[in-house]
Amino acid sequence: MTKKKNIVTVTSVKDVVDIVNHNTSVFDRRTKKLAKGNRNLKVLCLMAIGYTIYTGIQCRKQEEQIYQLSVKMNKLEQSEGE
């Protein structure tokens, strides 16, 4: 939904300057909000990437532990068979 626009009568150059200043300040506030939202999104994306890397490292560590345990089990089974 768009807001209803008010018609402003301009009687002097000062009125034009005031309107332009008001519009630029509103534009600055809106762009700052957008920039802040983009920063938050970037932080969220970096956190997600970091967590993905962390879980990948943990998964590899667990795979290595599983491999080491399977090697130990095979050695134990072979020693029991002898």
C-alpha positions in Angstrom: 0.0 0.0 0.0 1.2 3.5 -0.8 0.7 6.3 1.5 -1.5 9.2 0.5 0.7 12.0 -0.8 0.2 15.5 0.5 0.3 18.3 -1.9 2.7 21.0 -0.7 2.4 24.6 -2.0 5.7 26.3 -2.7 5.7 30.0 -2.2 9.4 30.6 -2.0 12.8 29.1 -2.6 13.1 28.4 1.1 10.1 26.1 0.9 11.8 24.2 -1.9 15.0 23.9 0.1 13.0 22.7 3.2 11.2 20.1 1.1 14.4 18.8 -0.5 16.1 18.6 2.9 13.2 16.7 4.4 13.2 14.3 1.4 16.9 13.6 1.6 16.7 13.0 5.4 13.9 10.5 4.9 15.9 8.8 2.1 19.0 8.7 4.3 17.0 7.0 7.2 15.6 4.4 4.8 18.9 3.6 3.2 20.5 3.3 6.7 17.8 0.8 7.6 18.5 -1.2 4.4 22.2 -1.2 5.1 21.7 -2.4 8.6 19.5 -5.2 7.4 22.1 -6.2 4.8 24.8 -6.2 7.5 22.6 -8.6 9.6 22.1 -10.8 6.6 25.9 -10.9 6.0 26.6 -11.8 9.6 23.9 -14.6 9.4 25.4 -16.0 6.2 28.9 -15.9 7.7 27.7 -17.7 10.8 26.0 -20.4 8.6 29.2 -20.9 6.6 31.3 -21.1 9.7 28.9 -23.7 11.3 28.9 -25.7 8.1 32.7 -25.8 8.1 32.7 -26.7 11.8 30.3 -29.6 11.3 32.3 -30.8 8.3 35.5 -30.9 10.5 33.6 -32.7 13.3 32.2 -35.3 10.8 35.7 -36.0 9.5 37.0 -36.5 13.1 34.2 -39.0 13.8 34.9 -40.8 10.6 38.6 -41.1 11.6 37.6 -42.4 15.0 35.2 -45.0 13.4 38.0 -46.1 11.1 40.5 -46.5 14.0 37.9 -48.5 16.0 37.2 -50.8 13.1 41.0 -51.4 12.7 41.2 -52.3 16.4 38.2 -54.6 16.2 39.7 -56.4 13.2 43.0 -56.8 15.1 41.2 -58.2 18.1 39.1 -60.6 16.0 42.3 -61.8 14.3 44.1 -62.3 17.6 41.1 -64.2 19.1 41.1 -66.5 16.1 44.7 -67.6 16.5 
